Structures are given as structure tokens and as C-alpha cells.
Amino acid sequence: MANYIKFLANNGFIGIGGMPIGALLAYYGVMTVFMTSLGYGSIAISVVNAIFYLGFALSQVPSAYFLESKTIKKTWMGILQLSASGTFLVFGLILTLIGDGNSLIIILLFVVFYSMGTSIGGSAIPTQFALFNKIVPPEKLGKLLGIMFVVNSLAGMFGGWIVSRVFSLWPVDRANPDFSLTAFKVLFIASFLFVLAAAVVIWTVREQEGEKIPKKENFPAYVSHTMGFLKQDANLARFLVGKNLMFGQYAAKLFYATYAISNLGVPAKYAGLFISFFLGGFCTAGLTLARLADRYGPKFMLILSQVLAFLSLMCAIFSETTASLANPLFLGVSSLLNIALEPMGMGLVFETGYHNVFYIVFFLAGLSAICDNIGYSNMAFQSCPSDDKTTYVGLVNLFAFILPVIMPFVFGGLEKAGALTIRAVFVINAFVMIAAIAWLYSMVDNPAGFTKLKNRE
């Protein structure tokens, strides 16, 4: 239990500031606002998405090849987490030296350092899940994975509050006369301090040496061996097709903050709270929906993820209708909280606006994301032999994010050319989500590992 608590602490610090998913570096919030503040539009935001998923996915099979033979995982996990965050420590320091004037140079440097950071951060994922699998019993995998996401998201909500406060202190809206990149410099440098604490915690875990796995002769032979898994497991291959059809939720989420700020006039300062509500959905789902994974399996979680993503998207598409419901809802909640806070001399100031719509949009997106994360993580774990966890996690993460990388470029290019509005992008992705639900329901089964666990009960 002590090891599990330390693992949770590590995830908490990573949830605040870790690369690539920590709140202080959130690609769907901080990084998209960073691009917007520099005057770049949909294509540049698509670049953020591509770097995030390519760095996250492409590095995992090489990482798994290198790390699968390591019998102690914690050392490498901490080193990789710290190295990933270190790239943005360097970028933040460079920003303080070159100033805010030349946005082209800043963007070019951003692409370089963000690519390095996400690649290194992605390479830590297989060994992180391999370590997690070593310290938790398989029959509690869904429940304890859910708790891990809860801790990660609660910490991330705190990180989202930090982002909101930093954006309020140092405006990031170019129309504001006090505009500067100071807020981003602070966030980038602060993120490293949280990850330093994460690395120190994980290095204190008492990890037993794992089974020695013979290393393949060379990397091409390893890749060939890995690809053989797809030929042996037709259900895993069909799952990967379905996972790519789930690109709609990724493409839509990428444009939520930009749509709210650019199309609906929501002040950029609310972006930090969007992150908090997204991670609030993570937390809520981790406490509730995550438990369904152990009962119904990963297939159910993936379908549920798409249903929730569809609801989130509907709220964004019909933002006026959602606002007519959201503003009174938040007004009522605010009034009740003020009654409770009045004896303490405290109170909340409620503001109507479309930002309340996107609190709901991001909350539902957070619910969807954790169902997706648990669904495809369990699909990897429960499809694979017991001695090849690292390889399977790397394999699934490599092939699961092909269309989520490509399609935002397509949508961003069409939006930039004036062929599509962001709202039209949302409508197209709504139909994509329906197609993904149909594929997952009709073509994908729960993996053999889940069936074996249920048969033991």
C-alpha cells in the first residue's frame, strides 16, 4: 500500500506540472492559448495537437524496446519524467532572455522544445504503466487505475487554478495593453519544480526486481515481433481501428478553448478554469465511472467515452441553448454557496456568459477522457501476455493515435482556408463519434484477459 500511495503522489505532481499532460502545460488549454496569444490560428493549434500525439505515441515502441529488459522501472520512470519537464524549464528561461518581440523565433523554439518534451514524456508512459501493473493486483486494476486518475485530476484542478491566477496577474490577451508572455514563462519554469518532486517520490518506491525478459537482437526484430501481436489477436486489431475512429473527441476538444475565446468572446483568463473543469470530470469519473471497467470491461468504457464526448460536443454546438440552461444553473449553485459562506464573511461573484457553457463542455469532456483512458489501457493490459506489458502498452499507444494526429490538420487547414467554420468542424465530428460507437459496439469484444478474470469470480 505504501508503494501505491507513493505512485499516487508521483501522479499528483505530474498532474499539476508534468509533460505532456500536466495542467500547467495542458495542450488543450495553456498551449492553445499560447499559440493564440502569439497571433497564430487553427493550423498552429493543429501543430500543438500533432506534436502532442506524435511525441506521445511514436516514442513508446522504442522506449518499450529499451525498457522491457529493465527489471527495475522506477529509476527510468523518474529520469524520463524529469528530463521531459526539463525541456520547458530551458524554454521558459530562454523566453526570459529573448523577450516577447519576435513571435516567429518563439514559435520555432516552441516547436523544437515541445517536440522534445512530449517525446521524452511519452517514452515514460510504458514503464509507468509497467510499474503500476507490478504494484497492484490484477482483479483491482480498474478500481485502482481510476483512483490514480482521480488523484491526477484533483492535482490538475489545483494546477488549473494556478493557471487561472497566473493569467489574471499577467494578461495573455493581445488586445490588452498589459499583454506579455510573462504568464507562460512562470508556468513553464514552475512546472519543472513539481516534476522534480514527482521524481524524488517515485525513486523512494520499494520495487521488487521483475522477471528478466530476454532482449531482442535488434530493434527491427523487436518491431517485427511486436507487429506479430496484431496478427495473433484480431480483436486487438479491430480495437485499434475503433480507437482511431474515436478521433472526433480529440479534434473537437482541441478547438473548444479557441472557439470560446475567438467566436464567443470568452475572456482568455477563463482558460485555466476550463482545465480545472476538464480535470473535475476526470476526478468525478475516476470515483464513479471507473468502477464500471471491472464489471463490464474495456469495450463498455470506450463506448461510454464516445457517448459522453458526443454530449459535450452537443453543448458546444448549441451553445446558446446550453447558456440558457447553464447560467441559471450556475447562478443557483453560486447563491447556495454564498449562503454557506456568508457566516465566514466570504462570497462568490457570479458572472453570466458563455464561459459557463464551456465549464459544462470541458467537464463532460473530462468524463469522456477518463473512460477512454481506462478503456484503452485495460484493453492493452488484458490483451497481452503477463511478461510483455511494456511492449503492449507501447504498441497500443503507437497505433491508437494515427487519425487523432492527422485529422486536426485537415480540419485546421479547411478552417484556415475558409471552407469550414469551427462550428462546422464540430458538426462533422459529431457524426464521426456516432460511427465510432457503431464500430465499437458491433466489431470489438472484451479481451481474453478480462473474460478470464470474470470466469474466476
C-alpha positions in Angstrom: 0.0 0.0 0.0 2.9 2.4 0.8 4.2 1.9 -2.8 0.8 2.6 -4.2 0.5 5.8 -2.2 3.9 6.9 -3.5 2.8 6.1 -7.0 -0.3 8.3 -6.4 1.8 11.1 -5.1 4.0 11.0 -8.2 0.9 11.2 -10.4 -0.4 14.1 -8.4 2.7 16.2 -9.0 2.7 15.1 -12.7 -1.0 16.1 -12.9 0.0 19.7 -11.9 3.0 20.2 -14.0 4.2 17.1 -15.8 4.9 16.9 -19.5 2.9 16.2 -21.6 -0.4 16.2 -19.7 0.1 18.4 -16.6 -2.3 21.3 -16.1 0.5 23.9 -16.3 1.4 22.6 -19.7 -2.1 21.4 -20.9 -2.1 21.2 -24.7 -5.9 21.8 -24.8 -5.6 24.9 -22.6 -2.3 26.5 -22.0 -0.6 25.6 -25.2 -3.5 26.6 -27.4 -3.8 29.9 -25.6 0.0 30.3 -26.1 -0.5 30.0 -29.8 -3.5 32.3 -29.8 -1.6 34.9 -27.8 1.1 34.9 -30.4 -1.4 35.6 -33.2 -1.5 32.1 -34.8 -4.7 30.3 -35.7 -6.1 26.9 -36.4 -3.1 25.4 -38.2 -0.7 26.4 -35.4 -3.1 24.9 -32.9 -3.2 21.7 -35.0 0.6 21.7 -34.8 0.3 21.6 -31.0 -2.1 18.6 -31.3 0.2 16.8 -33.7 3.3 17.4 -31.6 1.5 16.2 -28.5 0.2 12.9 -30.0 3.2 12.2 -32.2 5.6 12.7 -29.3 3.3 10.7 -27.0 2.9 7.8 -29.5 6.0 7.5 -31.6 8.4 7.3 -28.7 6.7 4.5 -27.0 7.7 1.5 -29.0 11.4 2.5 -29.0 11.1 3.2 -25.3 9.4 -0.2 -24.7 12.2 -1.9 -26.6 14.8 -0.3 -24.4 13.0 -0.6 -21.1 11.3 -4.0 -21.3 14.5 -5.7 -20.2 15.0 -3.4 -17.2 13.9 -5.3 -14.1 13.7 -2.1 -12.1 11.3 0.5 -13.7 11.2 3.4 -11.1 14.7 4.8 -11.9 13.9 5.2 -15.6 10.4 6.5 -14.9 11.7 9.3 -12.7 14.6 10.2 -15.1 12.3 10.4 -18.1 9.7 12.5 -16.3 12.3 14.9 -15.1 14.0 15.2 -18.4 10.7 15.9 -20.2 9.9 18.7 -17.9 13.4 20.0 -18.1 12.9 20.9 -21.8 10.3 23.5 -20.7 12.4 24.8 -17.9 15.0 25.6 -20.6 12.4 27.1 -22.9 11.0 29.2 -20.1 14.5 30.5 -19.3 15.1 31.3 -23.0 11.9 33.2 -23.2 13.1 35.4 -20.3 16.2 36.2 -22.3 14.9 36.9 -25.8 11.8 38.9 -24.8 8.3 38.9 -26.4 9.0 40.7 -29.6 9.8 38.1 -32.3 6.9 35.7 -32.4 8.3 33.7 -35.3 11.5 32.8 -33.4 9.4 32.0 -30.3 7.2 29.7 -32.3 10.1 27.9 -33.9 11.8 27.4 -30.5 8.4 26.3 -29.0 8.1 23.6 -31.7 11.6 22.3 -31.0 11.3 22.2 -27.2 7.7 20.9 -27.2 8.6 18.1 -29.6 11.5 17.1 -27.3 9.4 17.3 -24.2 6.4 15.3 -25.5 8.7 12.7 -27.0 10.6 12.2 -23.7 7.3 12.4 -21.7 5.7 9.8 -24.0 8.6 7.4 -23.6 8.0 7.4 -19.8 4.4 6.0 -20.3 5.2 2.3 -20.9 7.4 2.0 -17.9 4.9 3.9 -15.8 2.2 1.5 -16.6 4.5 -1.5 -16.2 5.4 -0.3 -12.7 1.7 0.3 -11.9 1.0 -3.2 -13.0 3.7 -4.6 -10.7 2.3 -2.9 -7.6 -1.5 -3.5 -7.9 -3.4 -6.8 -8.0 -5.0 -7.6 -11.4 -8.5 -8.0 -10.0 -8.5 -4.4 -8.8 -6.9 -3.0 -11.9 -9.9 -0.8 -13.0 -10.6 0.5 -9.5 -7.1 1.4 -8.6 -6.4 2.8 -12.1 -9.5 5.0 -11.5 -8.1 6.2 -8.1 -4.9 7.1 -9.9 -6.7 9.2 -12.4 -8.7 10.8 -9.5 -5.5 11.9 -7.7 -4.0 13.1 -11.0 -7.1 15.1 -11.9 -7.5 16.6 -8.4 -4.0 17.8 -8.5 -4.6 19.0 -12.1 -7.6 21.0 -10.9 -5.3 22.8 -8.5 -2.9 23.3 -11.4 -5.8 24.8 -13.4 -6.4 27.2 -10.6 -2.8 28.2 -10.7 -3.1 28.8 -14.5 -6.1 31.0 -14.0 -4.4 33.1 -11.3 -1.3 33.5 -13.4 -3.3 34.5 -16.4 -5.1 37.1 -14.3 -1.9 38.5 -12.9 -0.2 38.7 -16.3 -2.7 39.1 -19.2 -2.3 36.9 -22.2 -4.8 38.6 -24.4 -3.0 40.5 -27.2 -5.8 43.2 -27.1 -4.9 44.0 -23.5 -2.3 46.9 -23.2 -0.6 44.9 -20.4 -0.1 41.8 -22.7 3.1 39.9 -22.2 4.3 36.3 -22.2 5.3 36.5 -18.6 2.5 34.2 -17.5 3.8 31.4 -19.8 7.4 31.9 -18.6 6.2 31.5 -15.0 4.1 28.3 -15.8 6.9 26.7 -17.8 9.5 27.2 -15.1 7.1 26.3 -12.2 6.2 23.0 -13.9 9.7 21.7 -13.5 9.6 22.2 -9.7 6.5 20.0 -9.4 8.1 17.3 -11.6 11.3 17.4 -9.5 9.1 16.5 -6.5 7.4 13.7 -8.6 10.7 12.1 -9.5 12.0 12.2 -5.9 8.8 10.5 -4.7 8.9 7.7 -7.3 12.5 6.9 -6.6 11.6 6.1 -3.0 9.2 3.2 -4.1 10.4 -0.2 -2.9 10.2 -2.1 -6.2 11.0 -5.8 -6.4 13.0 -6.9 -9.4 10.8 -8.1 -12.2 11.2 -11.1 -14.4 14.2 -10.8 -16.7 12.9 -10.6 -20.3 15.4 -11.5 -22.9 16.2 -8.5 -25.1 15.5 -8.9 -28.9 18.6 -9.0 -31.1 17.9 -5.6 -32.6 15.2 -3.0 -32.9 13.9 -4.1 -36.4 13.5 -7.7 -35.0 11.7 -6.2 -32.0 9.3 -4.2 -34.2 8.6 -7.4 -36.3 7.9 -9.3 -33.1 5.6 -6.6 -31.9 3.7 -6.4 -35.1 3.1 -10.1 -34.9 0.8 -9.4 -31.9 -1.7 -7.8 -34.2 -1.8 -10.9 -36.5 -2.3 -13.1 -33.5 -5.1 -11.0 -31.9 -7.8 -9.9 -34.4 -9.8 -8.3 -31.7 -6.9 -6.1 -30.7 -6.5 -5.0 -34.4 -10.3 -4.2 -34.6 -10.0 -2.2 -31.4 -7.2 -0.1 -32.9 -9.4 0.7 -35.9 -12.2 1.7 -33.5 -9.7 3.8 -31.4 -8.7 5.7 -34.4 -12.4 6.3 -35.3 -12.6 8.0 -31.9 -10.6 10.9 -33.3 -13.7 13.1 -33.2 -13.4 13.7 -29.5 -9.7 14.7 -29.8 -10.2 17.0 -32.7 -13.2 18.7 -31.1 -11.6 19.2 -27.7 -8.6 20.9 -29.4 -10.9 23.7 -30.7 -13.1 24.2 -27.7 -11.0 26.9 -26.0 -10.3 28.7 -29.3 -14.0 28.7 -30.2 -15.0 30.0 -26.8 -12.4 32.8 -26.9 -12.4 33.7 -30.6 -16.0 33.1 -31.6 -18.0 33.7 -28.5 -15.9 36.4 -26.8 -15.0 34.5 -23.7 -12.0 36.2 -21.9 -8.8 34.2 -22.1 -8.5 34.3 -18.3 -11.1 31.5 -18.1 -8.9 29.0 -19.9 -7.4 28.0 -16.6 -10.8 27.2 -15.2 -11.6 25.2 -18.3 -8.7 23.0 -17.4 -10.0 22.7 -13.9 -13.5 21.6 -15.0 -12.0 19.2 -17.5 -10.0 17.6 -14.7 -13.0 17.8 -12.5 -14.7 15.5 -14.9 -11.6 13.3 -14.6 -12.0 13.2 -10.9 -15.7 12.5 -10.9 -15.4 9.7 -13.4 -12.5 8.2 -11.5 -14.6 8.0 -8.4 -17.7 6.6 -10.2 -17.5 5.5 -13.8 -14.0 3.9 -13.5 -15.5 1.2 -11.3 -17.6 0.0 -14.3 -14.4 -1.2 -16.0 -14.0 -4.1 -13.6 -17.7 -5.1 -14.1 -18.3 -4.6 -17.8 -14.9 -4.4 -19.4 -13.0 -2.0 -21.6 -15.4 -2.2 -24.5 -18.2 -0.7 -22.4 -15.8 2.1 -21.2 -14.8 3.0 -24.8 -18.4 3.3 -25.9 -19.4 5.3 -22.8 -16.5 7.6 -23.6 -17.9 8.3 -27.0 -21.4 8.9 -25.7 -20.1 11.5 -23.2 -17.9 13.1 -25.8 -21.0 13.4 -28.0 -22.9 15.2 -25.3 -20.0 17.5 -24.7 -19.9 18.4 -28.3 -23.7 19.0 -28.5 -23.3 21.5 -25.7 -20.7 23.4 -27.7 -22.6 23.3 -31.0 -25.8 24.5 -29.3 -24.0 27.0 -27.1 -26.9 29.5 -27.0 -29.4 26.8 -25.8 -26.8 25.5 -23.3 -26.2 29.0 -22.0 -29.9 29.5 -21.3 -29.7 26.4 -19.0 -26.1 26.8 -17.7 -26.3 30.4 -16.5 -29.4 29.8 -14.2 -27.8 26.6 -13.0 -24.5 28.2 -12.0 -26.4 31.2 -10.5 -28.3 28.8 -8.3 -25.2 27.0 -7.2 -23.4 30.3 -6.6 -26.3 31.5 -4.5 -26.3 28.4 -2.3 -22.6 28.7 -1.8 -22.9 32.3 -0.8 -25.4 31.4 1.8 -23.0 28.9 3.2 -20.0 31.3 3.0 -21.8 34.3 4.4 -21.2 33.5 8.1 -17.4 33.4 7.3 -17.5 36.8 5.7 -16.8 35.3 2.2 -18.7 35.3 -1.0 -18.6 34.5 -4.7 -19.3 36.9 -7.6 -21.3 35.2 -10.3 -20.9 36.3 -13.9 -23.2 35.2 -16.7 -21.7 34.3 -20.1 -20.6 31.6 -22.5 -17.8 30.6 -20.1 -20.4 28.8 -18.1 -21.3 26.7 -21.2 -17.7 25.7 -21.6 -17.4 24.7 -17.9 -20.0 22.0 -18.8 -18.4 21.2 -22.2 -15.0 20.6 -20.6 -16.5 18.7 -17.6 -18.2 16.3 -19.9 -15.0 16.0 -22.0 -13.2 15.1 -18.8 -15.7 12.4 -18.0 -15.2 11.1 -21.6 -11.4 11.2 -21.4 -11.1 9.1 -18.3 -13.4 6.4 -19.7 -11.3 6.4 -22.8 -8.0 6.2 -20.9 -9.2 3.3 -18.7 -10.8 1.6 -21.6 -7.8 1.5 -23.9 -5.3 1.0 -21.0 -7.2 -2.1 -19.8 -7.6 -3.3 -23.4 -3.8 -3.3 -23.6 -3.2 -4.9 -20.2 -5.9 -7.6 -20.7 -4.9 -8.5 -24.2 -1.3 -9.2 -23.6 0.9 -12.0 -22.0 1.9 -11.3 -18.4 5.5 -10.8 -19.3 5.0 -8.3 -22.1 3.1 -5.4 -20.5 5.5 -2.7 -21.6 5.5 -3.8 -25.2 1.7 -4.0 -25.4 1.2 -0.5 -23.9 3.7 0.9 -26.3 2.1 -0.9 -29.2 -1.4 0.3 -28.4 -0.3 3.8 -27.8 1.6 3.8 -31.1 -1.3 2.7 -33.3 -4.2 4.3 -31.4 -3.4 7.9 -32.3 -2.9 7.9 -36.1 -6.1 9.7 -37.1 -6.1 11.9 -33.9 -2.9 13.4 -35.2 -3.9 13.7 -38.9 -7.5 14.9 -38.7 -6.9 18.1 -36.7 -4.5 19.2 -39.5 -7.3 18.5 -42.0 -9.9 20.5 -40.0 -7.4 23.3 -39.2 -6.5 23.6 -42.9 -10.1 23.7 -44.0 -11.0 26.3 -41.3 -8.0 28.4 -42.2 -8.9 28.3 -45.9 -12.5 29.4 -45.0 -14.0 26.2 -46.2 -15.3 25.3 -42.8 -16.1 27.2 -39.6 -15.1 25.7 -36.3 -18.8 25.1 -35.6 -19.0 23.0 -38.8 -15.9 21.1 -37.7 -17.9 20.3 -34.5 -20.9 19.0 -36.5 -18.7 16.7 -38.7 -17.0 15.3 -35.6 -20.4 14.6 -34.1 -21.2 12.2 -36.9 -17.7 10.7 -36.6 -18.5 9.9 -32.9 -21.7 8.1 -33.9 -19.6 6.0 -36.4 -17.1 5.1 -33.7 -19.9 4.0 -31.3 -21.3 1.7 -34.1 -17.9 0.2 -34.8 -17.0 -0.5 -31.2 -20.4 -2.0 -30.4 -20.5 -4.3 -33.4 -16.9 -5.2 -34.1 -14.9 -5.1 -30.8 -15.1 -7.6 -27.9 -13.7 -7.5 -24.4 -10.2 -9.0 -24.4 -9.4 -12.6 -23.3 -7.8 -11.3 -20.1 -11.0 -9.7 -18.9 -13.0 -12.8 -19.7 -10.6 -14.9 -17.6 -10.9 -12.6 -14.7 -14.7 -12.7 -14.8 -14.7 -16.5 -15.0 -12.8 -16.6 -11.7 -15.5 -14.8 -9.9 
